[in-house]
Amino acid sequence: MNMLKGTIIMLLCIYAVKGIEYIVSKISKYKHKDEQILIDITKERIENMTGYEFEAFCKWLFEASGDYSSVELTEYKNDEGKDLILTCDDGEEIFVECKRYNSESEEELKHVEEEDFVIGRVICQKLVGAMVSESIKKGIIITTGSIHKNATEYINKLHKNSDIRISIMTMEDIVKLMEENKEKGASVTITV
């Protein structure tokens, strides 16, 4: 009789544990869904992202393109001159520097120079330094700002005098890639 009671108690405990596991798994899935943010991505929304949001968006942009076997977001601070590392199917790596600029408030604009919204030679040199230190041959600068003539001249010199290749993606390129990704059926959900 005691053995029967023990068996019944043990079975009840097993069912209780299984029930708790089921409830916990449902709560975990629900919580995970809450952490996903569906972003209605417009040009204005991109321009108003924080720097880190823009980097995460760029990660999605390159992942959704399907052109890379992996896309790694580097640490937000101390990124050593690169925000993303794209890995091609053949193992080649491409470093990406993400620069999101917006017009901020009228008050903040009084203290900002126009060149603060422009990709210049210095940003290109920073990316090239990161590339050279790790023997990377290709880099991309993706920006919502504009491109200064000295950046274009520097990139042209690099292409002429070395095997390092830098390309720049502007807001127009970003919008085009977003449209291509949507045509491929890519989901515009970024998990934070």
N, CA, C and O atoms as a DFTB+ gen file, in Angstrom:
768 C
 N C O
     1  1       0.820      -1.192       0.000
     2  2       0.000       0.000       0.000
     3  2       0.862       1.253       0.000
     4  3       0.613       2.202      -0.743
     5  1       1.910       1.231       0.875
     6  2       2.813       2.369       0.913
     7  2       3.527       2.565      -0.412
     8  3       3.816       3.688      -0.827
     9  1       3.807       1.430      -1.074
    10  2       4.472       1.519      -2.372
    11  2       3.542       2.142      -3.406
    12  3       4.005       2.901      -4.257
    13  1       2.251       1.847      -3.360
    14  2       1.268       2.421      -4.264
    15  2       1.152       3.919      -4.034
    16  3       1.120       4.695      -4.989
    17  1       1.088       4.334      -2.752
    18  2       1.028       5.765      -2.433
    19  2       2.275       6.472      -2.938
    20  3       2.187       7.570      -3.489
    21  1       3.424       5.860      -2.757
    22  2       4.693       6.436      -3.207
    23  2       4.721       6.601      -4.715
    24  3       5.186       7.615      -5.238
    25  1       4.208       5.574      -5.415
    26  2       4.172       5.636      -6.877
    27  2       3.231       6.737      -7.346
    28  3       3.558       7.481      -8.271
    29  1       2.070       6.845      -6.720
    30  2       1.094       7.878      -7.078
    31  2       1.684       9.269      -6.819
    32  3       1.545      10.167      -7.650
    33  1       2.323       9.440      -5.701
    34  2       2.931      10.738      -5.363
    35  2       4.034      11.075      -6.374
    36  3       4.165      12.220      -6.805
    37  1       4.822      10.059      -6.745
    38  2       5.886      10.282      -7.703
    39  2       5.313      10.666      -9.068
    40  3       5.838      11.572      -9.715
    41  1       4.260      10.004      -9.512
    42  2       3.625      10.341     -10.787
    43  2       3.046      11.755     -10.751
    44  3       3.171      12.504     -11.720
    45  1       2.409      12.121      -9.627
    46  2       1.870      13.469      -9.489
    47  2       2.983      14.516      -9.566
    48  3       2.814      15.571     -10.178
    49  1       4.113      14.215      -8.941
    50  2       5.265      15.129      -8.988
    51  2       5.776      15.278     -10.414
    52  3       6.091      16.385     -10.851
    53  1       5.858      14.165     -11.141
    54  2       6.328      14.210     -12.532
    55  2       5.387      15.068     -13.374
    56  3       5.839      15.917     -14.142
    57  1       4.076      14.847     -13.230
    58  2       3.103      15.649     -13.975
    59  2       3.179      17.126     -13.581
    60  3       3.036      18.004     -14.431
    61  1       3.398      17.393     -12.320
    62  2       3.517      18.775     -11.850
    63  2       4.736      19.440     -12.477
    64  3       4.660      20.579     -12.937
    65  1       5.859      18.728     -12.494
    66  2       7.091      19.269     -13.097
    67  2       6.878      19.503     -14.586
    68  3       7.261      20.550     -15.107
    69  1       6.269      18.538     -15.281
    70  2       5.984      18.697     -16.714
    71  2       5.078      19.901     -16.954
    72  3       5.288      20.657     -17.903
    73  1       4.084      20.079     -16.108
    74  2       3.181      21.223     -16.231
    75  2       3.910      22.542     -16.032
    76  3       3.675      23.506     -16.761
    77  1       4.785      22.580     -15.053
    78  2       5.565      23.795     -14.798
    79  2       6.498      24.078     -15.970
    80  3       6.634      25.227     -16.391
    81  1       7.148      23.028     -16.506
    82  2       8.027      23.209     -17.669
    83  2       7.243      23.776     -18.853
    84  3       7.732      24.666     -19.548
    85  1       6.041      23.271     -19.083
    86  2       5.205      23.754     -20.168
    87  2       4.875      25.236     -19.989
    88  3       4.984      26.022     -20.931
    89  1       4.477      25.607     -18.786
    90  2       4.129      27.005     -18.494
    91  2       5.346      27.905     -18.670
    92  3       5.247      28.978     -19.266
    93  1       6.487      27.473     -18.158
    94  2       7.717      28.267     -18.286
    95  2       8.086      28.441     -19.756
    96  3       8.480      29.536     -20.159
    97  1       7.969      27.389     -20.567
    98  2       8.316      27.506     -21.987
    99  2       7.390      28.488     -22.694
   100  3       7.841      29.245     -23.553
   101  1       6.113      28.490     -22.351
   102  2       5.161      29.435     -22.953
   103  2       5.488      30.861     -22.540
   104  3       5.428      31.776     -23.362
   105  1       5.834      31.055     -21.272
   106  2       6.195      32.390     -20.788
   107  2       7.458      32.865     -21.491
   108  3       7.537      34.032     -21.876
   109  1       8.457      31.988     -21.671
   110  2       9.714      32.346     -22.346
   111  2       9.447      32.782     -23.772
   112  3       9.979      33.794     -24.226
   113  1       8.616      32.012     -24.487
   114  2       8.302      32.368     -25.870
   115  2       7.561      33.695     -25.919
   116  3       7.828      34.511     -26.801
   117  1       6.651      33.927     -25.009
   118  2       5.909      35.183     -24.973
   119  2       6.860      36.351     -24.712
   120  3       6.764      37.397     -25.355
   121  1       7.780      36.161     -23.757
   122  2       8.740      37.210     -23.433
   123  2       9.597      37.508     -24.650
   124  3       9.835      38.675     -24.961
   125  1      10.066      36.476     -25.348
   126  2      10.899      36.666     -26.533
   127  2      10.150      37.483     -27.585
   128  3      10.736      38.360     -28.220
   129  1       8.870      37.204     -27.773
   130  2       8.076      37.963     -28.733
   131  2       7.982      39.423     -28.336
   132  3       7.970      40.302     -29.198
   133  1       7.915      39.689     -27.049
   134  2       7.867      41.072     -26.574
   135  2       9.144      41.831     -26.879
   136  3       9.115      43.053     -27.019
   137  1      10.263      41.132     -26.984
   138  2      11.539      41.788     -27.212
   139  2      11.741      42.156     -28.677
   140  3      12.676      42.886     -29.007
   141  1      10.890      41.668     -29.544
   142  2      11.027      42.011     -30.947
   143  2      10.269      43.304     -31.227
   144  3       9.141      43.504     -30.775
   145  1      10.926      44.166     -31.982
   146  2      10.334      45.450     -32.301
   147  2      10.147      45.501     -33.812
   148  3      11.120      45.415     -34.561
   149  1       8.923      45.638     -34.257
   150  2       8.667      45.777     -35.677
   151  2       8.830      47.246     -36.022
   152  3       8.132      48.104     -35.482
   153  1       9.740      47.522     -36.908
   154  2      10.045      48.906     -37.239
   155  2       9.505      49.216     -38.624
   156  3       9.822      48.535     -39.598
   157  1       8.692      50.247     -38.693
   158  2       8.247      50.752     -39.979
   159  2       9.410      51.590     -40.497
   160  3       9.593      52.736     -40.087
   161  1      10.178      51.016     -41.385
   162  2      11.425      51.659     -41.780
   163  2      11.171      52.642     -42.908
   164  3      10.814      52.278     -44.028
   165  1      11.370      53.890     -42.565
   166  2      11.290      54.975     -43.528
   167  2      12.601      55.736     -43.460
   168  3      13.378      55.572     -42.520
   169  1      12.838      56.556     -44.446
   170  2      14.050      57.368     -44.466
   171  2      14.138      58.218     -43.199
   172  3      15.206      58.336     -42.598
   173  1      13.024      58.804     -42.802
   174  2      13.001      59.639     -41.594
   175  2      13.326      58.806     -40.355
   176  3      14.060      59.261     -39.477
   177  1      12.789      57.601     -40.281
   178  2      13.051      56.726     -39.129
   179  2      14.532      56.370     -39.043
   180  3      15.109      56.356     -37.956
   181  1      15.139      56.087     -40.179
   182  2      16.570      55.749     -40.203
   183  2      17.392      56.936     -39.720
   184  3      18.316      56.770     -38.922
   185  1      17.065      58.115     -40.193
   186  2      17.816      59.309     -39.814
   187  2      17.691      59.623     -38.325
   188  3      18.558      60.293     -37.763
   189  1      16.630      59.152     -37.682
   190  2      16.417      59.436     -36.270
   191  2      16.836      58.297     -35.335
   192  3      16.620      58.374     -34.126
   193  1      17.428      57.255     -35.889
   194  2      17.925      56.166     -35.055
   195  2      19.134      56.649     -34.259
   196  3      19.829      57.579     -34.668
   197  1      19.373      56.010     -33.123
   198  2      20.623      56.253     -32.420
   199  2      21.742      55.581     -33.213
   200  3      21.476      54.806     -34.132
   201  1      22.965      55.874     -32.866
   202  2      24.085      55.233     -33.555
   203  2      24.024      53.721     -33.466
   204  3      24.246      53.028     -34.460
   205  1      23.720      53.197     -32.269
   206  2      23.659      51.750     -32.084
   207  2      22.477      51.136     -32.836
   208  3      22.605      50.053     -33.407
   209  1      21.329      51.818     -32.842
   210  2      20.173      51.324     -33.606
   211  2      20.523      51.252     -35.091
   212  3      20.151      50.303     -35.781
   213  1      21.240      52.263     -35.572
   214  2      21.627      52.275     -36.988
   215  2      22.565      51.109     -37.299
   216  3      22.437      50.472     -38.345
   217  1      23.503      50.829     -36.398
   218  2      24.402      49.691     -36.597
   219  2      23.617      48.381     -36.643
   220  3      23.881      47.526     -37.488
   221  1      22.650      48.224     -35.730
   222  2      21.820      47.014     -35.712
   223  2      20.966      46.926     -36.983
   224  3      20.774      45.844     -37.536
   225  1      20.463      48.067     -37.432
   226  2      19.695      48.111     -38.676
   227  2      20.574      47.692     -39.849
   228  3      20.141      46.913     -40.698
   229  1      21.801      48.199     -39.906
   230  2      22.714      47.837     -40.986
   231  2      23.030      46.348     -40.954
   232  3      23.166      45.716     -42.001
   233  1      23.147      45.788     -39.755
   234  2      23.360      44.342     -39.616
   235  2      22.199      43.605     -40.281
   236  3      22.413      42.686     -41.071
   237  1      20.957      44.014     -39.956
   238  2      19.788      43.391     -40.586
   239  2      19.839      43.570     -42.095
   240  3      19.564      42.633     -42.845
   241  1      20.192      44.780     -42.542
   242  2      20.214      45.099     -43.963
   243  2      21.124      44.135     -44.724
   244  3      20.746      43.609     -45.770
   245  1      22.327      43.909     -44.190
   246  2      23.269      43.002     -44.856
   247  2      22.860      41.540     -44.696
   248  3      23.018      40.757     -45.633
   249  1      22.339      41.156     -43.531
   250  2      21.876      39.770     -43.331
   251  2      20.748      39.441     -44.295
   252  3      20.752      38.390     -44.938
   253  1      19.783      40.351     -44.390
   254  2      18.598      40.100     -45.217
   255  2      18.932      40.043     -46.701
   256  3      18.177      39.470     -47.487
   257  1      20.058      40.636     -47.089
   258  2      20.439      40.604     -48.509
   259  2      20.766      39.180     -48.948
   260  3      20.635      38.845     -50.126
   261  1      21.193      38.338     -47.999
   262  2      21.543      36.957     -48.318
   263  2      22.894      36.818     -49.005
   264  3      23.246      35.728     -49.453
   265  1      23.651      37.900     -49.093
   266  2      24.934      37.878     -49.794
   267  2      26.102      37.422     -48.923
   268  3      27.208      37.222     -49.426
   269  1      25.865      37.257     -47.622
   270  2      26.960      36.947     -46.693
   271  2      26.604      35.740     -45.843
   272  3      25.449      35.546     -45.463
   273  1      27.622      34.926     -45.549
   274  2      27.378      33.749     -44.711
   275  2      27.219      34.142     -43.247
   276  3      26.567      33.434     -42.480
   277  1      27.820      35.280     -42.853
   278  2      27.585      35.791     -41.508
   279  2      27.799      37.300     -41.476
   280  3      28.556      37.863     -42.267
   281  1      27.104      37.933     -40.533
   282  2      27.218      39.374     -40.308
   283  2      27.347      39.557     -38.799
   284  3      26.437      39.230     -38.038
   285  1      28.490      40.082     -38.385
   286  2      28.768      40.251     -36.957
   287  2      28.765      41.726     -36.589
   288  3      29.432      42.536     -37.233
   289  1      28.018      42.066     -35.562
   290  2      27.996      43.417     -35.014
   291  2      29.074      43.489     -33.942
   292  3      29.049      42.709     -32.990
   293  1      30.022      44.414     -34.082
   294  2      31.100      44.529     -33.101
   295  2      30.600      45.262     -31.864
   296  3      29.474      45.759     -31.844
   297  1      31.437      45.330     -30.834
   298  2      31.071      46.045     -29.620
   299  2      30.795      47.501     -29.961
   300  3      31.430      48.071     -30.848
   301  1      29.847      48.097     -29.254
   302  2      29.482      49.483     -29.542
   303  2      30.634      50.425     -29.212
   304  3      30.911      51.351     -29.975
   305  1      31.286      50.209     -28.125
   306  2      32.452      51.010     -27.741
   307  2      33.702      50.213     -28.076
   308  3      33.692      48.982     -28.038
   309  1      34.772      50.915     -28.403
   310  2      36.058      50.274     -28.724
   311  2      35.931      49.274     -29.865
   312  3      36.410      48.144     -29.772
   313  1      35.283      49.702     -30.939
   314  2      35.070      48.794     -32.073
   315  2      36.280      48.709     -33.005
   316  3      36.252      47.988     -34.003
   317  1      37.340      49.446     -32.677
   318  2      38.590      49.422     -33.437
   319  2      38.405      49.829     -34.889
   320  3      39.111      49.326     -35.764
   321  1      37.466      50.732     -35.163
   322  2      37.311      51.266     -36.506
   323  2      36.369      50.529     -37.421
   324  3      36.291      50.831     -38.612
   325  1      35.650      49.561     -36.881
   326  2      34.681      48.812     -37.703
   327  2      33.466      48.518     -36.848
   328  3      33.594      48.215     -35.662
   329  1      32.283      48.604     -37.446
   330  2      31.038      48.334     -36.727
   331  2      30.475      46.961     -37.050
   332  3      29.831      46.332     -36.210
   333  1      30.719      46.497     -38.271
   334  2      30.245      45.185     -38.711
   335  2      31.376      44.440     -39.392
   336  3      32.276      45.040     -39.980
   337  1      31.313      43.124     -39.300
   338  2      32.221      42.273     -40.065
   339  2      31.341      41.346     -40.901
   340  3      30.610      40.512     -40.367
   341  1      31.426      41.506     -42.212
   342  2      30.676      40.656     -43.140
   343  2      31.600      39.523     -43.566
   344  3      32.771      39.752     -43.866
   345  1      31.085      38.322     -43.594
   346  2      31.870      37.184     -44.074
   347  2      31.184      36.625     -45.314
   348  3      30.012      36.248     -45.282
   349  1      31.941      36.580     -46.405
   350  2      31.434      36.039     -47.663
   351  2      31.477      34.519     -47.615
   352  3      32.116      33.935     -46.740
   353  1      30.797      33.888     -48.555
   354  2      30.757      32.426     -48.605
   355  2      32.156      31.823     -48.753
   356  3      32.405      30.719     -48.270
   357  1      33.072      32.540     -49.420
   358  2      34.439      32.032     -49.603
   359  2      35.351      32.321     -48.413
   360  3      36.543      32.015     -48.454
   361  1      34.782      32.925     -47.329
   362  2      35.557      33.199     -46.119
   363  2      36.147      34.600     -46.063
   364  3      36.629      35.028     -45.015
   365  1      36.114      35.318     -47.185
   366  2      36.649      36.682     -47.194
   367  2      35.821      37.565     -46.264
   368  3      34.594      37.475     -46.234
   369  1      36.513      38.421     -45.503
   370  2      35.831      39.339     -44.594
   371  2      35.844      40.754     -45.156
   372  3      36.787      41.172     -45.828
   373  1      34.770      41.478     -44.860
   374  2      34.629      42.878     -45.255
   375  2      34.285      43.658     -43.998
   376  3      33.353      43.299     -43.277
   377  1      35.035      44.728     -43.730
   378  2      34.753      45.575     -42.581
   379  2      33.794      46.685     -43.011
   380  3      33.905      47.235     -44.107
   381  1      32.854      47.000     -42.122
   382  2      31.858      48.036     -42.409
   383  2      31.876      49.072     -41.292
   384  3      31.852      48.726     -40.110
   385  1      31.917      50.330     -41.672
   386  2      31.793      51.439     -40.726
   387  2      30.430      52.088     -40.985
   388  3      30.134      52.492     -42.110
   389  1      29.608      52.185     -39.944
   390  2      28.254      52.734     -40.050
   391  2      28.239      54.147     -39.466
   392  3      28.641      54.354     -38.321
   393  1      27.779      55.105     -40.250
   394  2      27.712      56.494     -39.784
   395  2      26.314      57.042     -40.049
   396  3      25.938      57.314     -41.189
   397  1      25.553      57.196     -38.961
   398  2      24.202      57.738     -39.045
   399  2      24.247      59.193     -38.591
   400  3      24.676      59.507     -37.480
   401  1      23.796      60.063     -39.474
   402  2      23.735      61.480     -39.131
   403  2      22.301      61.949     -39.268
   404  3      21.583      61.513     -40.168
   405  1      21.882      62.835     -38.379
   406  2      20.577      63.469     -38.543
   407  2      20.705      64.924     -38.180
   408  3      21.759      65.370     -37.729
   409  1      19.646      65.660     -38.375
   410  2      19.708      67.103     -38.187
   411  2      19.479      67.535     -36.753
   412  3      19.618      68.719     -36.446
   413  1      19.125      66.597     -35.846
   414  2      18.912      66.915     -34.434
   415  2      17.965      68.114     -34.284
   416  3      17.237      68.465     -35.213
   417  1      17.990      68.714     -33.133
   418  2      17.107      69.860     -32.891
   419  2      17.772      71.147     -33.380
   420  3      18.986      71.199     -33.579
   421  1      16.963      72.168     -33.565
   422  2      17.474      73.483     -34.002
   423  2      18.560      73.981     -33.051
   424  3      19.572      74.520     -33.499
   425  1      18.362      73.806     -31.747
   426  2      19.329      74.277     -30.758
   427  2      20.666      73.548     -30.910
   428  3      21.728      74.168     -30.866
   429  1      20.601      72.229     -31.089
   430  2      21.833      71.464     -31.240
   431  2      22.566      71.838     -32.518
   432  3      23.797      71.836     -32.550
   433  1      21.822      72.158     -33.573
   434  2      22.436      72.509     -34.844
   435  2      23.276      73.779     -34.757
   436  3      24.213      73.948     -35.537
   437  1      22.961      74.667     -33.831
   438  2      23.724      75.904     -33.671
   439  2      25.162      75.615     -33.273
   440  3      26.050      76.432     -33.520
   441  1      25.405      74.449     -32.653
   442  2      26.737      74.098     -32.155
   443  2      27.425      73.043     -33.027
   444  3      28.470      72.511     -32.653
   445  1      26.845      72.748     -34.171
   446  2      27.379      71.697     -35.028
   447  2      27.803      72.307     -36.355
   448  3      27.084      73.115     -36.942
   449  1      28.955      71.915     -36.806
   450  2      29.447      72.363     -38.106
   451  2      28.841      71.483     -39.203
   452  3      28.508      70.322     -38.963
   453  1      28.704      72.038     -40.390
   454  2      28.131      71.282     -41.505
   455  2      28.932      70.014     -41.787
   456  3      28.354      68.979     -42.120
   457  1      30.269      70.084     -41.655
   458  2      31.092      68.910     -41.949
   459  2      30.877      67.765     -40.962
   460  3      31.355      66.656     -41.199
   461  1      30.165      68.014     -39.857
   462  2      29.854      66.938     -38.922
   463  2      28.856      65.939     -39.507
   464  3      28.666      64.859     -38.946
   465  1      28.220      66.282     -40.617
   466  2      27.253      65.393     -41.272
   467  2      27.819      64.790     -42.554
   468  3      27.076      64.254     -43.376
   469  1      29.140      64.879     -42.721
   470  2      29.783      64.489     -43.966
   471  2      30.836      63.414     -43.698
   472  3      31.566      63.475     -42.708
   473  1      30.900      62.437     -44.592
   474  2      31.976      61.446     -44.542
   475  2      33.183      62.067     -45.219
   476  3      33.145      62.404     -46.403
   477  1      34.247      62.212     -44.457
   478  2      35.486      62.785     -44.988
   479  2      36.613      61.780     -44.987
   480  3      36.430      60.613     -44.640
   481  1      37.779      62.250     -45.380
   482  2      38.973      61.419     -45.474
   483  2      39.316      60.761     -44.142
   484  3      39.765      59.615     -44.124
   485  1      39.115      61.461     -43.030
   486  2      39.488      60.926     -41.712
   487  2      38.727      59.629     -41.396
   488  3      39.314      58.672     -40.892
   489  1      37.451      59.602     -41.688
   490  2      36.659      58.388     -41.439
   491  2      37.151      57.250     -42.331
   492  3      37.237      56.103     -41.892
   493  1      37.472      57.573     -43.581
   494  2      38.011      56.558     -44.491
   495  2      39.331      56.011     -43.960
   496  3      39.556      54.801     -43.973
   497  1      40.202      56.903     -43.493
   498  2      41.500      56.474     -42.978
   499  2      41.353      55.587     -41.739
   500  3      42.115      54.636     -41.561
   501  1      40.389      55.894     -40.897
   502  2      40.151      55.081     -39.707
   503  2      39.752      53.654     -40.105
   504  3      40.246      52.685     -39.529
   505  1      38.866      53.533     -41.081
   506  2      38.453      52.209     -41.552
   507  2      39.634      51.478     -42.190
   508  3      39.838      50.290     -41.941
   509  1      40.409      52.185     -43.011
   510  2      41.570      51.569     -43.661
   511  2      42.570      51.090     -42.616
   512  3      43.155      50.019     -42.772
   513  1      42.774      51.864     -41.556
   514  2      43.674      51.436     -40.483
   515  2      43.224      50.133     -39.863
   516  3      44.044      49.249     -39.614
   517  1      41.926      49.999     -39.609
   518  2      41.387      48.754     -39.058
   519  2      41.587      47.606     -40.038
   520  3      41.918      46.490     -39.639
   521  1      41.385      47.883     -41.316
   522  2      41.527      46.851     -42.334
   523  2      42.976      46.376     -42.446
   524  3      43.244      45.175     -42.474
   525  1      43.906      47.329     -42.508
   526  2      45.315      46.985     -42.665
   527  2      45.799      46.156     -41.475
   528  3      46.555      45.201     -41.648
   529  1      45.362      46.522     -40.268
   530  2      45.832      45.802     -39.075
   531  2      45.380      44.341     -39.048
   532  3      45.954      43.527     -38.325
   533  1      44.348      44.006     -39.838
   534  2      43.857      42.621     -39.861
   535  2      43.888      42.008     -41.263
   536  3      43.236      40.998     -41.524
   537  1      44.657      42.635     -42.162
   538  2      44.841      42.143     -43.539
   539  2      43.519      41.983     -44.292
   540  3      43.327      41.009     -45.020
   541  1      42.629      42.926     -44.115
   542  2      41.336      42.930     -44.814
   543  2      41.476      43.806     -46.058
   544  3      42.070      44.882     -45.995
   545  1      40.940      43.357     -47.170
   546  2      41.104      44.079     -48.439
   547  2      39.888      44.887     -48.864
   548  3      40.005      45.775     -49.709
   549  1      38.708      44.591     -48.288
   550  2      37.493      45.299     -48.695
   551  2      36.813      45.932     -47.498
   552  3      36.754      45.356     -46.412
   553  1      36.294      47.145     -47.724
   554  2      35.571      47.850     -46.682
   555  2      34.396      48.613     -47.261
   556  3      34.380      48.959     -48.442
   557  1      33.419      48.870     -46.413
   558  2      32.224      49.628     -46.812
   559  2      31.966      50.675     -45.744
   560  3      32.028      50.390     -44.549
   561  1      31.676      51.887     -46.186
   562  2      31.187      52.923     -45.276
   563  2      29.728      53.144     -45.665
   564  3      29.426      53.492     -46.807
   565  1      28.832      52.941     -44.709
   566  2      27.404      53.126     -44.962
   567  2      26.943      54.316     -44.136
   568  3      27.162      54.362     -42.926
   569  1      26.301      55.285     -44.796
   570  2      26.005      56.547     -44.127
   571  2      24.681      57.156     -44.564
   572  3      24.203      56.938     -45.677
   573  1      24.109      57.925     -43.649
   574  2      22.928      58.735     -43.981
   575  2      23.355      60.151     -44.334
   576  3      22.529      60.973     -44.731
   577  1      24.640      60.435     -44.190
   578  2      25.168      61.763     -44.498
   579  2      25.617      61.862     -45.944
   580  3      25.260      61.035     -46.782
   581  1      26.401      62.883     -46.216
   582  2      26.916      63.053     -47.570
   583  2      28.414      62.758     -47.582
   584  3      29.016      62.517     -46.536
   585  1      29.001      62.780     -48.759
   586  2      30.395      62.404     -48.939
   587  2      31.191      63.638     -49.351
   588  3      30.847      64.312     -50.322
   589  1      32.248      63.928     -48.614
   590  2      33.118      65.059     -48.931
   591  2      34.046      64.677     -50.084
   592  3      34.398      63.509     -50.254
   593  1      34.424      65.652     -50.851
   594  2      35.326      65.444     -51.993
   595  2      36.637      64.790     -51.544
   596  3      37.181      63.951     -52.263
   597  1      37.156      65.166     -50.354
   598  2      38.439      64.597     -49.919
   599  2      38.332      63.094     -49.623
   600  3      39.329      62.377     -49.715
   601  1      37.154      62.621     -49.274
   602  2      36.951      61.179     -49.077
   603  2      37.006      60.461     -50.418
   604  3      37.643      59.415     -50.546
   605  1      36.344      61.019     -51.403
   606  2      36.345      60.429     -52.743
   607  2      37.750      60.402     -53.323
   608  3      38.161      59.407     -53.919
   609  1      38.485      61.495     -53.149
   610  2      39.866      61.555     -53.646
   611  2      40.738      60.501     -52.953
   612  3      41.539      59.830     -53.603
   613  1      40.581      60.361     -51.649
   614  2      41.362      59.387     -50.885
   615  2      41.056      57.958     -51.352
   616  3      41.970      57.155     -51.544
   617  1      39.792      57.654     -51.530
   618  2      39.392      56.310     -51.984
   619  2      39.953      56.030     -53.373
   620  3      40.423      54.925     -53.642
   621  1      39.905      57.031     -54.259
   622  2      40.458      56.856     -55.610
   623  2      41.965      56.579     -55.553
   624  3      42.470      55.742     -56.301
   625  1      42.685      57.286     -54.663
   626  2      44.126      57.039     -54.499
   627  2      44.381      55.621     -53.995
   628  3      45.289      54.937     -54.469
   629  1      43.573      55.188     -53.032
   630  2      43.705      53.817     -52.517
   631  2      43.543      52.800     -53.637
   632  3      44.336      51.866     -53.758
   633  1      42.517      52.987     -54.450
   634  2      42.238      52.042     -55.526
   635  2      43.375      52.026     -56.553
   636  3      43.698      50.986     -57.127
   637  1      43.967      53.190     -56.767
   638  2      45.055      53.298     -57.749
   639  2      46.362      52.711     -57.218
   640  3      47.108      52.081     -57.968
   641  1      46.644      52.914     -55.919
   642  2      47.962      52.589     -55.373
   643  2      48.015      51.369     -54.460
   644  3      49.082      51.043     -53.942
   645  1      46.887      50.687     -54.249
   646  2      46.892      49.522     -53.361
   647  2      45.811      48.537     -53.789
   648  3      45.047      48.792     -54.719
   649  1      45.766      47.425     -53.100
   650  2      44.710      46.439     -53.384
   651  2      43.549      46.563     -52.401
   652  3      42.676      45.697     -52.356
   653  1      43.538      47.640     -51.615
   654  2      42.439      47.903     -50.685
   655  2      41.299      48.573     -51.446
   656  3      41.517      49.502     -52.224
   657  1      40.077      48.086     -51.209
   658  2      38.892      48.615     -51.877
   659  2      37.885      49.087     -50.838
   660  3      37.482      48.333     -49.953
   661  1      37.489      50.344     -50.964
   662  2      36.465      50.930     -50.087
   663  2      35.300      51.359     -50.969
   664  3      35.495      51.995     -52.005
   665  1      34.096      51.007     -50.553
   666  2      32.909      51.520     -51.240
   667  2      32.059      52.267     -50.217
   668  3      32.109      51.994     -49.018
   669  1      31.294      53.197     -50.717
   670  2      30.437      53.995     -49.842
   671  2      28.990      53.791     -50.245
   672  3      28.634      53.872     -51.421
   673  1      28.149      53.519     -49.228
   674  2      26.708      53.397     -49.440
   675  2      26.040      54.607     -48.790
   676  3      26.219      54.861     -47.599
   677  1      25.277      55.343     -49.577
   678  2      24.555      56.508     -49.069
   679  2      23.108      56.128     -48.777
   680  3      22.714      54.976     -48.958
   681  1      22.329      57.089     -48.330
   682  2      20.918      56.831     -48.029
   683  2      20.192      56.263     -49.246
   684  3      19.330      55.396     -49.104
   685  1      20.529      56.738     -50.420
   686  2      19.914      56.219     -51.648
   687  2      20.193      54.723     -51.804
   688  3      19.301      53.960     -52.176
   689  1      21.425      54.307     -51.521
   690  2      21.797      52.889     -51.599
   691  2      21.090      52.071     -50.527
   692  3      20.680      50.935     -50.767
   693  1      20.951      52.664     -49.331
   694  2      20.266      51.986     -48.227
   695  2      18.820      51.699     -48.609
   696  3      18.329      50.585     -48.430
   697  1      18.143      52.718     -49.139
   698  2      16.739      52.564     -49.544
   699  2      16.622      51.505     -50.633
   700  3      15.710      50.679     -50.598
   701  1      17.531      51.520     -51.593
   702  2      17.513      50.535     -52.683
   703  2      17.687      49.112     -52.133
   704  3      16.974      48.195     -52.540
   705  1      18.640      48.933     -51.204
   706  2      18.864      47.605     -50.625
   707  2      17.672      47.158     -49.784
   708  3      17.329      45.976     -49.781
   709  1      17.034      48.093     -49.067
   710  2      15.822      47.756     -48.304
   711  2      14.733      47.237     -49.236
   712  3      14.073      46.241     -48.940
   713  1      14.551      47.918     -50.358
   714  2      13.527      47.500     -51.323
   715  2      13.845      46.122     -51.887
   716  3      12.948      45.293     -52.042
   717  1      15.118      45.871     -52.195
   718  2      15.527      44.552     -52.687
   719  2      15.272      43.475     -51.634
   720  3      14.807      42.381     -51.951
   721  1      15.579      43.796     -50.386
   722  2      15.352      42.831     -49.294
   723  2      13.865      42.533     -49.130
   724  3      13.480      41.383     -48.918
   725  1      13.032      43.563     -49.226
   726  2      11.582      43.360     -49.111
   727  2      11.058      42.496     -50.251
   728  3      10.183      41.656     -50.046
   729  1      11.600      42.706     -51.464
   730  2      11.195      41.886     -52.608
   731  2      11.551      40.420     -52.388
   732  3      10.845      39.526     -52.857
   733  1      12.650      40.176     -51.671
   734  2      13.070      38.814     -51.342
   735  2      12.238      38.227     -50.211
   736  3      12.376      37.052     -49.872
   737  1      11.369      39.057     -49.627
   738  2      10.525      38.593     -48.525
   739  2      11.177      38.684     -47.175
   740  3      10.747      38.023     -46.230
   741  1      12.214      39.497     -47.066
   742  2      12.922      39.627     -45.781
   743  2      12.026      40.325     -44.763
   744  3      11.374      41.324     -45.067
   745  1      12.008      39.791     -43.579
   746  2      11.260      40.378     -42.473
   747  2      12.004      41.590     -41.954
   748  3      13.231      41.579     -41.863
   749  1      11.277      42.624     -41.618
   750  2      11.893      43.842     -41.125
   751  2      11.729      43.894     -39.610
   752  3      11.218      44.872     -39.063
   753  1      12.167      42.831     -38.939
   754  2      12.091      42.764     -37.494
   755  2      13.490      42.676     -36.930
   756  3      14.285      41.830     -37.339
   757  1      13.785      43.546     -35.998
   758  2      15.107      43.554     -35.374
   759  2      14.932      43.155     -33.922
   760  3      14.172      43.796     -33.196
   761  1      15.623      42.104     -33.480
   762  2      15.548      41.676     -32.087
   763  2      16.586      42.415     -31.284
   764  3      17.759      42.454     -31.656
   765  1      16.158      43.008     -30.171
   766  2      17.091      43.731     -29.303
   767  2      17.353      42.943     -28.054
   768  3      18.115      43.386     -27.194
